[in-house]
Amino acid sequence: MSAVYDEPRVQDPRVTPEAEWTAPPPWPPRRPQRRHPGRLLAAAIAGLVLVGVAAETVPPGTPGHQLWTTITAGSPAATPAVAGAVPQVDPQLAAIQAVIQKANAEQVQAIAAQNPSVMSDTATPAHYQQLVQINQNLLAQGVTSIQLTNITWGPITINGSTATATSYETWVTTFSDSTTMQSTDTNVYALVQQNGSWIIQDDQQPTAAAPSTGQPPAPVAPVSPSAQGTSHNWSGYAATGGSYTAVTGTWTVPQLAPTGAPGVGATWVGIGGVNSRDLIQAGTQDVSAGNGQSQFQAWIEMLPAPSQQVPLAVAPGDSVTVSITQQSAGSGTWQIAFKNNTSGQTYQTTVHYASSLSSAEWIEEAPSGPNGIVPLDNFGSVAFSSASAVQNGQTVDLSQAGAQPITMLNGSSQPLAVPSAIGSDGSSFSVARTAASATPAAVPGRGRGQP
């Protein structure tokens, strides 16, 4: 990422610019049926114009990269929050809900086993053939698994032996490169009775948004920039005044708001970069298209080189622990370790990097591209815990390290992301997104890390 913009400790704000990426080809054309990520990922991306973003903002060649680079002012209308489920007690209504839920579970199984035959008992022959083709397209795009994380119900209408049912479904799709994508869509199912049982004849996704019953997040009280350090792309805590040879932290991957402007957020720990031009860092990144589509990756970066995605799948709600540790004094050898505490998956690598060891950071960031800072997404709140560092050879928590808070400001100098006070355990805090708009600051883009 970069050093902290407007942070008085920064000695030289200029950083060698990182190479721009070449935009990959757009996703395959959308199909009209079942377009949520579990049904057809292409529909989430199709029809938008590619926009250039630096490679360090979203790792090139990933679905997250493609999602962010296809966001334009003319993107589809946002999907509001999904309505709460309405209990259904009528046996016919319950039977319709049950067959839709069974069909969804069968598609999850079909993708996992790469065997579509399990979907045949809940679909008409014509619709089954559509599903077979959709699954083939998903597998060809590198999808390895799909998961239905939420379903709520809209109107269900029965007319003799036919019926229609509306559902609002949230799916998480995982790709072979460990990128995950989340989408919430409206589905309108057409069903028919066959031998006394309901089966699905069609599944369409109109552009009408799901009804919203949730309340928008309350604005966070502004924090005076004079009360703590400020930045135009960092929020969190940074410790200076020692030699830092390790840093670690745990956080929960945020659940992005389904509405609002597109944006990107990165959560990470790192060493260096506050008052130096070097920075080694690792964390997770979320990309929101502002229309219910969002994607998530894990990555590492060593300035001035661009960031690289790592093969660790992360999804909203996952607890992730990341650590960066120098292997021996003066060796320039570092171990970077990730653990998804929710899934149990781990990843670690050893790298060589010349670090000034001048600072340690626990940060929520709005990454940068060649044209400046990318708008920060609406991540709500990110809670850090178990934050520690090795300072002058001793393991210390945030309080013991003398870590100082940093508030992120937008281009109008309004607080955009605000850190809480350090918890009583000395190693926890949270960063809250305010209601302020993510108007970019008039500063050059320098990638991740340089504030």
C-alpha positions in Angstrom: 0.0 0.0 0.0 1.9 3.2 1.0 3.0 5.5 3.8 0.3 7.7 5.6 -0.8 10.8 3.5 -0.5 14.0 5.5 1.1 12.1 8.4 3.8 14.5 9.7 6.3 11.6 10.2 6.5 11.0 6.5 9.9 12.3 5.3 9.4 12.0 1.6 5.9 11.4 0.2 7.2 10.5 -3.2 7.3 6.8 -4.0 8.4 5.1 -7.2 5.2 4.5 -9.1 4.3 0.9 -9.8 3.6 -0.6 -13.2 0.1 -0.4 -14.6 -1.6 -3.6 -15.6 -3.1 -4.4 -19.0 -6.8 -4.9 -18.7 -7.9 -8.6 -19.2 -10.6 -9.5 -21.6 -14.2 -9.1 -20.3 -16.1 -12.1 -18.9 -18.2 -14.3 -21.3 -21.7 -13.1 -22.2 -24.4 -13.5 -19.6 -27.0 -16.2 -19.9 -30.7 -15.4 -19.1 -31.2 -18.1 -16.5 -30.0 -18.3 -12.8 -27.6 -15.4 -12.8 -26.5 -15.3 -9.2 -22.8 -16.4 -8.7 -23.9 -20.0 -8.0 -25.9 -20.0 -11.2 -24.0 -17.8 -13.7 -21.1 -15.6 -12.6 -20.9 -14.0 -16.0 -24.1 -12.0 -15.5 -22.5 -10.2 -12.5 -19.8 -8.8 -14.7 -21.2 -8.5 -18.2 -22.0 -5.3 -20.1 -19.7 -2.9 -18.3 -16.8 -0.9 -19.7 -13.3 -1.7 -18.5 -11.5 1.1 -16.6 -7.7 1.1 -15.9 -6.6 0.4 -12.3 -3.0 -0.1 -11.2 -2.0 -3.7 -10.6 -1.3 -3.1 -6.9 -4.9 -2.0 -6.3 -6.5 -5.4 -7.2 -4.1 -8.2 -8.3 -4.4 -8.6 -12.1 -5.9 -11.7 -13.6 -8.3 -12.3 -10.8 -12.1 -12.0 -10.7 -11.7 -9.2 -8.1 -9.6 -7.3 -10.5 -12.1 -7.7 -13.3 -15.0 -6.7 -11.0 -13.3 -3.4 -10.0 -12.2 -2.6 -13.5 -15.7 -2.9 -14.9 -17.3 -0.4 -12.5 -18.5 2.7 -14.3 -21.0 5.5 -13.5 -23.5 3.6 -15.7 -23.4 0.4 -13.7 -26.7 -1.4 -12.9 -28.9 -0.2 -10.1 -27.9 -1.1 -6.6 -29.7 -3.9 -4.8 -31.0 -2.9 -1.4 -30.7 -5.0 1.7 -32.6 -8.3 1.6 -36.0 -8.4 3.4 -36.4 -10.5 6.4 -38.0 -13.9 5.8 -41.8 -14.2 6.2 -42.8 -17.5 7.7 -45.0 -19.6 5.5 -47.5 -22.0 7.1 -49.6 -23.2 4.1 -48.5 -26.7 3.1 -48.4 -25.8 -0.6 -46.3 -22.7 0.0 -44.0 -24.7 2.2 -43.6 -27.3 -0.5 -42.7 -24.7 -3.1 -40.1 -23.2 -0.7 -38.7 -26.7 0.0 -38.2 -27.6 -3.7 -36.4 -24.4 -4.4 -34.1 -24.9 -1.4 -33.5 -28.5 -2.5 -32.7 -27.3 -6.0 -30.2 -24.8 -4.7 -28.6 -27.5 -2.5 -28.4 -29.8 -5.5 -26.6 -27.3 -7.6 -24.0 -26.8 -4.8 -23.5 -30.6 -4.8 -23.4 -30.7 -8.6 -20.6 -28.1 -8.8 -18.6 -29.8 -6.0 -18.8 -33.2 -7.6 -18.8 -31.9 -11.2 -21.8 -34.1 -11.8 -25.0 -32.3 -12.9 -27.3 -35.4 -12.7 -28.3 -34.6 -9.1 -30.2 -31.6 -10.3 -32.6 -33.5 -12.5 -35.3 -34.4 -9.9 -36.2 -30.8 -9.2 -36.3 -29.4 -12.7 -38.2 -30.0 -15.9 -36.1 -31.6 -18.7 -35.7 -28.3 -20.5 -34.7 -26.4 -17.4 -32.3 -29.2 -16.4 -30.5 -28.8 -19.7 -30.2 -25.1 -19.0 -28.7 -25.9 -15.6 -26.2 -28.3 -17.1 -24.9 -25.7 -19.5 -24.8 -23.1 -16.7 -22.7 -25.4 -14.6 -20.4 -26.2 -17.5 -19.8 -22.4 -17.9 -19.1 -21.9 -14.2 -16.6 -24.7 -14.2 -14.9 -23.4 -17.3 -14.5 -20.0 -15.5 -12.6 -21.7 -12.7 -15.4 -22.0 -10.2 -14.6 -24.6 -7.6 -17.5 -24.2 -5.2 -20.7 -22.3 -4.6 -22.5 -21.7 -1.3 -25.9 -20.3 -0.5 -25.5 -18.1 2.6 -28.9 -16.6 2.9 -32.4 -16.9 1.3 -35.5 -14.9 2.1 -38.9 -15.0 0.5 -41.1 -12.6 -1.4 -44.5 -13.3 -3.0 -45.5 -16.9 -3.8 -48.6 -17.3 -6.1 -50.3 -20.6 -6.9 -52.7 -20.9 -9.9 -53.8 -24.5 -10.1 -50.9 -26.6 -11.2 -48.6 -23.7 -11.8 -46.9 -21.3 -9.4 -44.4 -18.4 -9.2 -42.2 -17.8 -6.3 -39.8 -14.9 -5.6 -36.7 -15.3 -3.4 -33.8 -13.1 -2.5 -30.6 -15.2 -2.5 -27.1 -14.5 -1.4 -24.4 -16.7 -2.9 -20.6 -16.9 -2.3 -18.6 -18.4 -5.2 -15.0 -19.6 -4.8 -12.6 -19.8 -7.8 -9.5 -21.9 -8.4 -7.3 -19.0 -7.5 -9.0 -18.7 -4.1 -10.8 -15.5 -5.0 -14.4 -15.4 -3.6 -17.3 -13.4 -5.0 -20.6 -12.6 -3.1 -23.8 -11.6 -4.8 -27.4 -11.0 -3.7 -30.0 -11.3 -6.4 -33.8 -11.4 -6.9 -35.0 -14.8 -8.4 -38.4 -15.4 -9.8 -39.1 -19.1 -10.2 -41.8 -20.6 -12.4 -43.0 -24.0 -11.1 -45.3 -26.7 -12.3 -46.8 -29.8 -10.7 -45.6 -33.2 -11.9 -47.0 -36.4 -10.3 -48.3 -34.3 -7.4 -45.0 -32.6 -6.7 -43.7 -29.2 -7.6 -40.6 -28.9 -9.9 -38.9 -25.8 -11.3 -39.7 -24.8 -14.9 -37.7 -21.6 -15.1 -35.7 -19.1 -13.0 -35.4 -15.5 -14.0 -33.7 -12.5 -12.4 -35.6 -9.3 -13.0 -33.9 -6.0 -12.3 -36.4 -5.1 -9.6 -34.6 -4.9 -6.3 -35.4 -6.8 -3.2 -37.5 -4.9 -0.6 -35.5 -3.4 2.2 -36.4 -3.5 5.8 -33.0 -2.8 7.3 -31.9 0.6 8.6 -28.8 2.2 7.2 -25.9 2.3 9.6 -25.8 5.2 11.9 -23.2 7.9 11.1 -20.1 7.7 13.2 -19.3 10.8 15.3 -16.5 12.7 13.6 -13.1 12.7 15.2 -11.2 16.0 15.2 -8.1 15.6 13.0 -6.2 17.7 15.5 -6.9 15.0 18.2 -5.0 12.3 16.3 -3.0 11.6 13.2 -4.8 11.8 9.9 -4.3 10.3 6.4 -6.2 10.2 3.1 -5.8 6.5 2.7 -5.0 4.8 6.1 -7.0 4.3 9.2 -5.9 2.2 12.2 -2.8 2.2 14.4 0.9 2.6 13.7 3.9 2.2 16.1 7.2 4.0 15.6 10.3 4.7 17.7 11.8 1.2 17.7 13.1 -1.6 15.6 10.3 -3.9 14.5 11.0 -7.5 13.4 7.5 -9.0 13.5 3.8 -8.0 13.4 0.6 -9.9 13.7 -3.1 -9.3 13.8 -6.5 -10.9 13.5 -9.6 -9.4 11.9 -13.0 -10.4 10.5 -13.5 -10.0 6.7 -16.2 -7.4 6.4 -19.7 -7.9 5.1 -20.0 -5.1 2.5 -23.2 -3.0 2.2 -25.2 -4.1 -0.8 -25.9 -0.6 -1.8 -23.9 2.6 -2.3 -21.1 3.7 -4.5 -18.5 1.2 -5.8 -15.2 1.0 -3.8 -12.3 -1.0 -2.5 -11.0 -1.7 1.0 -7.8 -3.4 2.2 -7.2 -4.7 5.7 -3.6 -5.5 6.6 -0.6 -5.6 8.9 2.9 -4.4 7.9 6.4 -3.3 8.8 7.9 0.0 7.6 6.3 2.8 5.5 5.3 5.4 8.1 8.5 7.4 7.9 10.3 5.4 5.2 9.7 4.3 1.6 9.9 0.6 2.3 6.9 -1.5 3.4 6.3 -5.2 3.7 2.6 -6.0 4.2 0.0 -8.7 3.9 -3.8 -8.8 4.3 -7.2 -9.2 2.7 -9.0 -7.0 0.2 -12.7 -6.5 -0.7 -14.1 -5.0 -3.9 -17.7 -3.8 -4.2 -19.4 -3.0 -7.4 -22.2 -1.2 -5.5 -24.9 -3.4 -7.0 -24.8 -6.4 -4.7 -21.6 -7.9 -6.3 -18.5 -8.1 -4.2 -15.2 -10.1 -4.2 -12.5 -10.9 -1.7 -8.9 -11.9 -1.9 -5.8 -12.4 0.3 -2.5 -10.7 -0.9 1.0 -9.8 0.0 3.0 -6.7 -1.1 6.6 -5.5 -0.8 7.0 -1.9 -2.0 7.8 -0.9 -4.7 6.7 -4.2 -6.3 3.0 -4.6 -7.0 0.8 -6.7 -4.7 0.3 -10.4 -5.4 -2.8 -12.5 -4.6 -2.1 -15.6 -2.5 -4.1 -18.9 -2.7 -6.1 -18.5 0.5 -9.9 -18.3 0.1 -11.6 -15.6 2.3 -15.2 -14.7 2.5 -17.3 -12.2 4.5 -17.5 -13.2 8.1 -14.2 -15.2 8.1 -11.7 -14.6 10.9 -8.2 -14.2 9.4 -4.9 -14.0 11.2 -1.8 -12.6 9.4 1.7 -12.4 10.7 5.0 -11.1 9.2 8.2 -12.3 10.9 11.9 -11.7 10.3 13.6 -15.1 10.4 17.0 -13.9 11.7 18.6 -10.6 12.5 19.8 -8.8 9.4 19.0 -11.6 7.1 16.3 -9.9 5.1 14.4 -13.1 5.1 10.7 -12.9 6.2 8.0 -15.5 6.8 4.5 -14.3 5.9 1.8 -16.5 7.3 -2.0 -16.5 6.8 -4.6 -18.6 8.6 -8.4 -18.5 7.9 -9.5 -19.3 11.4 -13.0 -20.0 10.1 -12.2 -22.5 7.4 -8.9 -23.8 8.9 -7.1 -23.1 5.6 -3.5 -21.8 5.9 -0.9 -20.3 3.6 2.7 -19.2 4.3 5.6 -18.2 2.2 9.2 -17.0 2.8 10.4 -13.9 1.0 13.5 -11.7 0.9 13.1 -8.0 1.5 15.3 -5.2 2.8 13.3 -3.4 5.5 14.1 -0.3 7.6 12.3 -2.0 10.5 11.1 1.5 11.3 7.4 1.0 12.1 4.6 -1.6 12.6 1.0 -1.0 11.4 -2.5 -2.5 11.7 -4.5 -0.7 9.0 -7.8 -0.4 7.0 -6.9 1.3 3.7 -8.3 2.8 0.6 -5.8 1.5 -2.0 -4.4 3.6 -4.7 -4.0 3.4 -8.5 -2.0 5.5 -11.0 -4.8 8.2 -11.0 -5.0 8.5 -7.2 -6.8 6.9 -4.3 -9.6 4.5 -5.1 -12.9 5.2 -3.3 -13.2 3.4 0.0 -16.0 0.8 0.1 -18.8 0.7 2.7 -17.3 -2.0 4.9 -19.2 -1.0 8.1 -16.7 -1.9 10.8 -13.6 -4.0 11.0 -12.5 -5.3 14.4 -8.8 -6.1 15.0 -7.7 -8.4 17.8 -4.5 -10.1 19.0 -2.5 -7.2 17.6 1.1 -7.4 18.6 4.6 -6.7 17.3 8.2 -7.6 18.2 9.8 -4.2 19.1 13.5 -4.1 20.0 13.4 -7.8 20.5 10.4 -7.9 22.9 6.9 -8.9 22.0 4.5 -6.0 22.8 0.8 -5.3 22.3 -0.5 -2.0 20.8 -0.5 -0.2 24.1 3.0 -1.3 25.1 4.3 -0.4 21.6 2.9 3.1 21.9 0.9 2.7 18.8 -0.9 5.9 17.7 -4.4 6.1 16.0 -4.8 7.3 12.4 -8.1 8.7 11.0 -8.8 8.5 7.3 -10.1 11.7 5.7 -11.9 12.1 2.4 -11.0 14.8 -0.2 -13.1 17.3 1.8 -11.2 16.6 5.0 -14.2 14.8 6.5 -13.5 11.7 8.7 -14.1 8.6 6.4 -12.8 5.8 8.6 -12.2 6.2 12.3 -10.3 3.9 14.7 -11.7 3.3 18.2 -9.6 3.5 21.3 -7.4 0.5 22.1 -9.3 -2.1 24.1 -8.6 -2.9 27.8 -6.6 -5.9 26.6 -4.1 -3.6 24.9 -4.3 -5.5 21.6 -7.7 -4.8 20.1 -9.5 -2.0 18.4 -12.0 -1.4 15.5 -12.1 0.8 12.5 -15.6 2.2 11.6 -16.7 3.6 8.2 -18.5 6.9 8.6 -21.4 8.1 6.4 -19.1 10.6 4.6 -18.7 10.0 0.9 -15.4 8.7 -0.4 -14.4 11.7 -2.4 -10.8 11.2 -3.5 -8.1 13.5 -2.2 -6.0 15.5 -4.7 -2.9 13.3 -4.2 -1.0 11.1 -6.6 -1.7 7.4 -6.5 1.1 5.3 -5.0 -0.4 1.9 -4.5 -0.8 0.2 -1.2 1.3 1.1 1.8 2.4 4.7 1.5 0.1 6.9 3.6 
